[in-house]
Every structure is written in C-alpha cells, then in structure tokens.
Amino acid sequence: MKDAFGTPQSLLVLGGTSEIALATARRLIARRTRTVWLAGRPSPALDAAAGQLRGLGAETHTVAFDALDPDSHEAVLGKVFAEGDVDMVLLAFGILGDQAHDEREPASAVRVAQTNYTGAVSAGLVSARALQAQGHGSLVVLSSVAGERARRANFIYGSSKAGLDAFAQGLGDALHGTGVHVMVVRPGFVRSRMTAGLEEAPFATTPEAVAGAIELGLRRRSETVWVPGALRVVMSALRHLPRAVFRRLPV
C-alpha cells in the first residue's frame, strides 16, 4: 500500500531500461518503495538497471517482457501480480523511430505504432484489470506533448502518442471510483539516450525532472501531469492554431 505521502511500496516498471522510469524508481526508493519489478527485453542493460536499484536498497526483480508480443502480456504480468500487490505500474516503454526512414519504410512505421500504442493498450488493460482486482493502485502512463498535435517532423511518433494518451484518459474514466488511479504524464523534449543527436526543443527537460513531477503527481493524485508545467499553456495555444498557420511554424 502507499504511505501517507502517496509513495508506493511496490513498483512495476514496463520498460525497465527507460531513463525516466529508472529516475522515478530511484526517487521513490529514496522515499519508501522497497520492491521493484523491471519488465523488459532481457539484456545486460536491464540487468545493470536492476543491480543499480538493488544497491539503493530495493528488492529488485527482472521480468522478460516484450511490448510487441501482446499475447504474452497476461501471463507475464500475471506472474508479477501473483507475487503480491503492486502499488504502482509505470508504463514507460516506447520508441521514437526515424521519421524520414519510417515514411519510406511503412513496416518501420508500423513497429513504432505497435510498440507505442498497441503494446501499451494490451499491457495497460492487463495491468488495470490486475490493479482493479486487488482494489487499489496507480497506473502511470508516459505520454508526450507530441501527441497533442501531430507535427510534420515526427507525426508517426506523435500519432502513436496521441492514441496512447486518448486510451489512458479513457481508461482513467473507466476506472474512476474503483480505487485505481490513472495518471497521464506529458513531458516535452527530454534529454535522454532516445533524443541524443536531435536538435533540442524549447522547454527541454530531463529524466530527473520528469521523475520529480511524477512523484508530485502521485501525492496530489493528479490525472494529468505536464513537464514542465508551462507546456500546458503552450500546447493549448498550438492545438488551436489554424492548420495553415501551424504548417508555417518551425516545429
């Protein structure tokens, strides 16, 4: 169960090598989180992440999880929930893709969509059902401001995040009153391995800043978190611009 400050004692990370997820796990372990499950494709990076969290004092396990294999999600995640209650699920997997390449190679674009949206729908529903069965818990979904309005520069990624964002909002409405809290997190440009080499956008942030916003959102039981907060106003303005004007913006 969570403590008085909303800190989960147990955490399941879907996307166990995500820099944002690991920054969040470190922050929560410093508070009270004692058990962490890192779900991802088996790799030295996943093992190293688990070892790092063990060094901080958390009992940490790795779970073989593939977002692109939805048929396995129920069995894989069911084993985690069978070990005991999970206070928080952090859905943090996703890929950016390469817009120019993916436009030329539709199969690559489909992989972005299947990972970021289809895989998340499957894992999100399985996790939500398990949380509802135990009667409590939070599902935190890493979305993106890219989903607020598709941009020419990354509309394939942005459209997948738009779908994920709409799904998570609807899931939160469906679970309202059940004891399960769904929180959608919309970061802007995050300085990370995924964005290395890309031109930095305004209002850029860091994994640590996103982790801090997630922790605060849990305490407040927020439904939507923007990182940084100023992006709420910026994206509201961009979302309502006429398309003819939006097309001329250097975004």
TAVENJO-V331289 format. One record per pair of residues at least 4 apart in sequence whose C-alpha atoms are under 7 Angstrom apart, sorted by the first residue. I is the first residue (numbers start at 1). J is the second residue. D is the distance in Angstrom with one decimal. If there is no record, write none. Layout:
i-><I | I>
j-><J | J>
d-><D | D>
//
This chain:
i-><1 | 1 | 1 | 2 | 2 | 2 | 2 | 2 | 3 | 3 | 5 | 6 | 6 | 7 | 7 | 7 | 7 | 8 | 8 | 8 | 9 | 9 | 9 | 9 | 9 | 10 | 10 | 10 | 10 | 10 | 10 | 10 | 11 | 11 | 11 | 11 | 11 | 11 | 11 | 12 | 12 | 12 | 12 | 12 | 12 | 12 | 13 | 13 | 13 | 13 | 13 | 13 | 13 | 13 | 14 | 14 | 14 | 14 | 14 | 14 | 14 | 15 | 15 | 15 | 15 | 15 | 16 | 16 | 16 | 16 | 16 | 17 | 17 | 17 | 17 | 18 | 18 | 18 | 19 | 19 | 19 | 20 | 20 | 20 | 20 | 20 | 21 | 21 | 22 | 23 | 23 | 23 | 23 | 24 | 24 | 25 | 26 | 26 | 27 | 28 | 28 | 29 | 29 | 29 | 34 | 34 | 35 | 35 | 35 | 36 | 36 | 36 | 36 | 37 | 37 | 37 | 37 | 38 | 38 | 38 | 39 | 39 | 39 | 39 | 40 | 40 | 40 | 40 | 41 | 41 | 41 | 42 | 42 | 43 | 44 | 45 | 46 | 47 | 48 | 49 | 50 | 50 | 50 | 50 | 51 | 52 | 53 | 53 | 53 | 54 | 54 | 54 | 65 | 67 | 67 | 68 | 68 | 68 | 70 | 70 | 72 | 73 | 73 | 74 | 74 | 75 | 77 | 78 | 79 | 81 | 81 | 81 | 85 | 86 | 87 | 87 | 88 | 88 | 88 | 89 | 89 | 89 | 90 | 90 | 90 | 91 | 91 | 91 | 92 | 92 | 94 | 94 | 95 | 95 | 96 | 96 | 97 | 97 | 98 | 99 | 99 | 99 | 99 | 100 | 101 | 102 | 102 | 102 | 103 | 105 | 106 | 107 | 108 | 109 | 109 | 110 | 111 | 112 | 112 | 113 | 113 | 113 | 114 | 114 | 115 | 115 | 116 | 116 | 116 | 117 | 117 | 117 | 117 | 117 | 118 | 119 | 120 | 121 | 122 | 123 | 124 | 125 | 126 | 127 | 128 | 129 | 130 | 131 | 131 | 131 | 131 | 132 | 132 | 132 | 135 | 135 | 135 | 136 | 136 | 137 | 137 | 137 | 138 | 138 | 138 | 139 | 139 | 139 | 140 | 140 | 140 | 141 | 141 | 141 | 141 | 142 | 142 | 142 | 143 | 143 | 143 | 143 | 143 | 143 | 144 | 144 | 144 | 144 | 145 | 145 | 145 | 146 | 146 | 146 | 147 | 147 | 147 | 147 | 148 | 148 | 148 | 149 | 150 | 150 | 150 | 151 | 151 | 153 | 154 | 155 | 156 | 157 | 158 | 159 | 160 | 161 | 162 | 163 | 164 | 165 | 166 | 167 | 168 | 168 | 169 | 170 | 171 | 172 | 172 | 172 | 175 | 182 | 183 | 183 | 183 | 184 | 184 | 184 | 185 | 185 | 185 | 186 | 186 | 186 | 187 | 187 | 187 | 187 | 188 | 188 | 188 | 188 | 189 | 189 | 189 | 190 | 190 | 190 | 190 | 191 | 191 | 191 | 191 | 192 | 200 | 203 | 205 | 205 | 206 | 207 | 208 | 209 | 210 | 210 | 211 | 212 | 213 | 213 | 214 | 215 | 216 | 217 | 217 | 217 | 218 | 226 | 226 | 227 | 230 | 231 | 232 | 233 | 234 | 235 | 236 | 237 | 241 | 241 | 242 | 243 | 244 | 245>
j-><8 | 9 | 87 | 6 | 7 | 8 | 9 | 87 | 7 | 8 | 219 | 218 | 219 | 28 | 31 | 32 | 33 | 33 | 87 | 88 | 32 | 33 | 34 | 35 | 87 | 33 | 34 | 35 | 36 | 86 | 87 | 88 | 35 | 36 | 37 | 86 | 87 | 88 | 89 | 36 | 37 | 38 | 86 | 88 | 89 | 90 | 21 | 37 | 38 | 39 | 89 | 90 | 91 | 92 | 38 | 39 | 40 | 90 | 91 | 92 | 93 | 39 | 40 | 91 | 92 | 93 | 21 | 38 | 39 | 40 | 46 | 22 | 45 | 46 | 49 | 22 | 92 | 93 | 23 | 192 | 207 | 24 | 207 | 208 | 210 | 211 | 25 | 92 | 26 | 27 | 207 | 208 | 211 | 28 | 211 | 29 | 30 | 53 | 31 | 32 | 33 | 33 | 34 | 58 | 58 | 59 | 58 | 59 | 60 | 58 | 59 | 60 | 61 | 60 | 61 | 62 | 63 | 61 | 62 | 63 | 62 | 63 | 64 | 65 | 63 | 64 | 65 | 66 | 64 | 65 | 66 | 46 | 64 | 47 | 48 | 49 | 50 | 51 | 52 | 53 | 54 | 60 | 61 | 62 | 55 | 56 | 57 | 58 | 60 | 58 | 59 | 60 | 76 | 115 | 119 | 114 | 115 | 119 | 119 | 122 | 76 | 77 | 123 | 78 | 126 | 79 | 81 | 82 | 83 | 85 | 86 | 130 | 134 | 137 | 137 | 138 | 137 | 138 | 139 | 138 | 139 | 140 | 139 | 140 | 141 | 140 | 141 | 142 | 141 | 142 | 115 | 116 | 112 | 116 | 157 | 194 | 112 | 157 | 102 | 103 | 153 | 154 | 156 | 104 | 105 | 106 | 108 | 109 | 109 | 109 | 110 | 111 | 112 | 113 | 156 | 114 | 115 | 116 | 157 | 117 | 118 | 160 | 118 | 119 | 119 | 120 | 120 | 160 | 161 | 121 | 160 | 161 | 163 | 164 | 122 | 123 | 124 | 125 | 126 | 127 | 128 | 129 | 130 | 131 | 132 | 133 | 134 | 135 | 136 | 137 | 180 | 136 | 178 | 180 | 178 | 179 | 180 | 179 | 180 | 179 | 180 | 181 | 180 | 181 | 182 | 181 | 182 | 183 | 182 | 183 | 184 | 168 | 183 | 184 | 185 | 184 | 185 | 186 | 161 | 164 | 165 | 184 | 185 | 186 | 161 | 186 | 187 | 188 | 186 | 187 | 188 | 150 | 158 | 161 | 158 | 159 | 161 | 162 | 162 | 235 | 239 | 239 | 155 | 158 | 159 | 155 | 251 | 251 | 158 | 159 | 160 | 161 | 162 | 163 | 164 | 165 | 166 | 167 | 168 | 169 | 170 | 171 | 172 | 184 | 173 | 174 | 175 | 176 | 181 | 182 | 180 | 223 | 222 | 223 | 224 | 223 | 224 | 225 | 224 | 225 | 226 | 225 | 226 | 227 | 210 | 226 | 227 | 228 | 203 | 204 | 205 | 227 | 201 | 204 | 205 | 204 | 205 | 206 | 207 | 195 | 204 | 205 | 206 | 196 | 204 | 228 | 209 | 228 | 210 | 211 | 212 | 213 | 214 | 227 | 215 | 216 | 217 | 227 | 218 | 219 | 220 | 221 | 222 | 225 | 222 | 231 | 232 | 231 | 234 | 235 | 236 | 237 | 238 | 239 | 240 | 241 | 245 | 246 | 246 | 247 | 248 | 249>
d-><6.2 | 6.0 | 5.8 | 5.2 | 5.1 | 4.4 | 5.9 | 6.6 | 5.5 | 6.8 | 5.6 | 5.8 | 4.8 | 6.6 | 6.9 | 6.4 | 6.8 | 5.6 | 5.2 | 6.2 | 6.1 | 4.1 | 5.5 | 6.5 | 6.4 | 5.7 | 6.1 | 4.6 | 5.8 | 5.3 | 5.2 | 6.5 | 6.3 | 4.8 | 6.2 | 6.1 | 6.1 | 4.9 | 5.9 | 5.9 | 4.7 | 6.2 | 6.8 | 6.2 | 4.7 | 6.2 | 6.8 | 6.0 | 5.0 | 5.8 | 5.9 | 4.8 | 6.3 | 6.9 | 6.6 | 5.0 | 6.5 | 6.0 | 4.9 | 5.7 | 6.1 | 5.8 | 5.2 | 6.8 | 5.1 | 4.2 | 7.0 | 4.4 | 5.0 | 5.2 | 6.3 | 6.9 | 6.6 | 5.6 | 6.6 | 6.1 | 6.5 | 6.7 | 6.1 | 7.0 | 6.1 | 6.1 | 4.4 | 6.9 | 6.7 | 6.3 | 6.1 | 6.2 | 6.1 | 6.3 | 6.1 | 5.5 | 5.8 | 6.2 | 4.4 | 6.0 | 6.3 | 6.9 | 6.7 | 6.2 | 5.4 | 4.4 | 6.3 | 6.6 | 4.6 | 6.0 | 5.5 | 4.8 | 5.9 | 6.7 | 6.2 | 4.7 | 6.4 | 5.8 | 4.9 | 5.8 | 6.9 | 6.2 | 4.8 | 6.0 | 5.8 | 4.5 | 5.9 | 5.3 | 6.3 | 5.4 | 4.5 | 6.2 | 5.4 | 5.4 | 5.8 | 6.4 | 5.7 | 6.5 | 6.0 | 6.1 | 6.3 | 6.2 | 6.2 | 6.4 | 6.2 | 5.9 | 6.7 | 6.8 | 6.2 | 6.7 | 6.8 | 5.9 | 6.6 | 4.9 | 5.9 | 5.8 | 6.9 | 5.8 | 4.7 | 6.6 | 5.8 | 5.8 | 6.1 | 5.9 | 6.0 | 5.8 | 6.1 | 5.6 | 6.0 | 6.4 | 6.5 | 6.0 | 6.7 | 6.1 | 6.5 | 7.0 | 6.7 | 6.8 | 4.5 | 6.3 | 5.4 | 4.6 | 5.9 | 6.2 | 4.8 | 6.1 | 6.0 | 4.8 | 6.1 | 6.1 | 4.9 | 6.1 | 6.6 | 5.4 | 6.0 | 4.9 | 6.2 | 6.7 | 5.9 | 6.9 | 6.2 | 6.9 | 5.7 | 6.1 | 6.9 | 5.6 | 6.7 | 6.7 | 6.1 | 5.8 | 5.2 | 4.8 | 6.9 | 6.8 | 6.2 | 6.4 | 6.6 | 6.4 | 6.7 | 6.0 | 6.0 | 6.0 | 6.7 | 5.4 | 6.7 | 5.3 | 4.6 | 5.8 | 5.0 | 7.0 | 6.0 | 5.8 | 6.7 | 6.0 | 5.5 | 6.9 | 6.3 | 5.3 | 6.4 | 6.2 | 5.5 | 6.0 | 6.3 | 6.0 | 5.9 | 6.1 | 6.4 | 6.1 | 6.0 | 6.1 | 6.5 | 6.2 | 5.9 | 5.7 | 6.5 | 6.3 | 6.6 | 6.1 | 6.8 | 5.6 | 6.9 | 4.7 | 5.0 | 6.9 | 5.1 | 6.3 | 5.7 | 4.6 | 5.7 | 6.2 | 4.8 | 6.3 | 5.9 | 4.8 | 6.0 | 7.0 | 6.2 | 5.0 | 6.0 | 6.3 | 5.0 | 6.5 | 5.9 | 6.7 | 5.8 | 6.4 | 5.5 | 5.0 | 6.3 | 4.2 | 5.1 | 6.3 | 5.3 | 6.0 | 5.5 | 6.6 | 4.7 | 6.8 | 4.6 | 6.0 | 4.7 | 3.9 | 6.3 | 6.9 | 6.8 | 6.0 | 4.8 | 5.4 | 6.2 | 5.1 | 6.6 | 6.8 | 6.0 | 5.7 | 6.5 | 6.4 | 6.1 | 6.3 | 6.3 | 5.9 | 6.2 | 6.1 | 6.1 | 6.2 | 6.2 | 6.1 | 6.1 | 6.7 | 6.4 | 6.2 | 6.2 | 6.1 | 6.9 | 4.9 | 6.1 | 6.3 | 6.3 | 4.4 | 5.6 | 6.1 | 4.8 | 6.2 | 5.9 | 4.7 | 6.1 | 6.0 | 4.8 | 6.2 | 6.9 | 5.8 | 4.5 | 6.8 | 6.7 | 6.2 | 6.8 | 6.2 | 6.0 | 4.8 | 6.1 | 5.8 | 4.9 | 5.1 | 6.6 | 6.1 | 7.0 | 6.2 | 5.3 | 6.1 | 6.7 | 6.8 | 6.4 | 7.0 | 6.4 | 6.1 | 6.3 | 6.3 | 6.2 | 6.1 | 6.3 | 6.3 | 6.0 | 6.9 | 6.2 | 6.5 | 6.3 | 5.7 | 5.0 | 6.6 | 6.5 | 6.4 | 6.2 | 6.9 | 6.6 | 5.7 | 6.1 | 6.4 | 6.4 | 5.8 | 6.6 | 6.6 | 6.5 | 6.0 | 6.1 | 6.0 | 7.0 | 7.0>
//
